[in-house]
């Protein structure tokens, strides 16, 4: 049922963000509607089939095998069997910020990626909890939704910024007010859609991941460590729109206006929910 609902959410996400994309084009002028509609179709096609490759490339992930992957590869193999999943591709990202994510349009086309920082920071039980969480996302087909959301939102934000500069910079026909509204609609709309889709699924993935790992204790400890260290060590992520992919949201800070668009629930709430499972 969870997988079915996530497929429905993915379709809704693509439809809503496409409509938002066309709306941005319309606000820039009638001549932009058809080109933006064509770009939206191409964008959805590319996001569905290539968003996982884009995400991994952005994080400079290097694929590992049983020989080069060591304990990480063996752990993923063991836990994916617990989850009843085919073996995903395994990547290590050369980032000191501790984090992890899963991507792929289906369990048969999935990948799990862990940063060097996470491998160095986490103990084996903690790493098992993190891998279990990511495999839960794969099993529930969250990965397609989150990766497409990040890819489309990133493209939308970039094109909206371009449209803002175009509208503000055209002195003869430009309308600075329309350009500003375009930027706000695109950025805020995309952020709110991503947040609505991704927040609740983290609780489900935490609970399912704890069952895959055999205990919630490792994930509890891992989340607390990741939250603390990620505040000190920023993730070198070229696409902040893809923050919803990670196990803890990168670049977290105090409760400012941006917390309205956070892609993850507060870590303390996730830990409390996991403790109820122990």
PyMOL commands that set and color helices and strands:
alter all, ss='L'
color gray80, all
select helices_A, chain A and resi 2-28+30-58+66-83+107-109+116-121+124-139+142-169+176-213+217-230+240-245+257-261+267-275
alter helices_A, ss='H'
color red, helices_A
select strands_A, chain A and resi 61-64+89-93+100-103+111-115
alter strands_A, ss='S'
color yellow, strands_A
deselect
rebuild
show_as cartoon
